[in-house]
Amino acid sequence: MKIAAATAAAITTAFGEAYIAALDMLFVQNNGEPPTSEEVAEAFKAKYLQLAGGR
């Protein structure tokens, strides 16, 4: 299966934006302390679904 470069770039961008937004939110909530891996995974999933339109 092949995907176009534009599709790959869009997916990579969406993942990156969701990850950065999740980390930013978690660091603010934790007063600058690093979040746990579980917190990151949960927040990333929620933020990605939000950015992807809830799909």
C-alpha positions as CSV (number, residue, x, y, z in Angstrom):
1,M,0.0,0.0,0.0
2,K,1.3,3.4,-0.9
3,I,0.3,6.8,0.3
4,A,1.0,10.1,-1.3
5,A,3.7,12.4,0.2
6,A,1.0,15.0,1.0
7,T,-1.1,12.5,2.9
8,A,2.0,11.3,4.9
9,A,2.8,15.0,5.7
10,A,-0.7,15.7,6.8
11,I,-0.8,12.7,9.1
12,T,2.6,13.5,10.6
13,T,1.6,17.1,11.1
14,A,-1.7,16.1,12.9
15,F,0.2,13.7,15.2
16,G,2.8,16.3,16.0
17,E,0.3,19.0,16.7
18,A,-1.8,16.7,18.9
19,Y,1.4,15.6,20.8
20,I,2.7,19.1,21.4
21,A,-0.8,20.3,22.5
22,A,-1.1,17.4,24.9
23,L,2.3,18.0,26.4
24,D,1.7,21.7,26.8
25,M,-1.6,21.1,28.5
26,L,-0.1,18.5,30.9
27,F,2.9,20.6,31.9
28,V,0.5,23.5,32.7
29,Q,-1.8,21.2,34.7
30,N,1.2,19.7,36.6
31,N,2.8,23.2,37.3
32,G,5.8,22.4,35.2
33,E,6.4,18.8,36.4
34,P,6.8,16.2,33.7
35,P,3.6,14.1,33.1
36,T,3.6,10.3,33.4
37,S,3.6,8.2,30.2
38,E,0.0,7.2,30.9
39,E,-1.1,10.9,31.2
40,V,0.7,11.6,27.9
41,A,-1.0,8.7,26.1
42,E,-4.4,9.6,27.4
43,A,-4.1,13.3,26.6
44,F,-2.6,12.6,23.2
45,K,-5.5,10.4,22.2
46,A,-8.0,12.9,23.4
47,K,-6.3,15.8,21.7
48,Y,-5.8,13.9,18.4
49,L,-9.5,12.9,18.3
50,Q,-10.4,16.5,19.0
51,L,-8.2,17.7,16.1
52,A,-9.4,14.9,13.8
53,G,-13.0,15.9,14.4
54,G,-13.9,13.1,16.8
55,R,-13.4,10.3,14.4
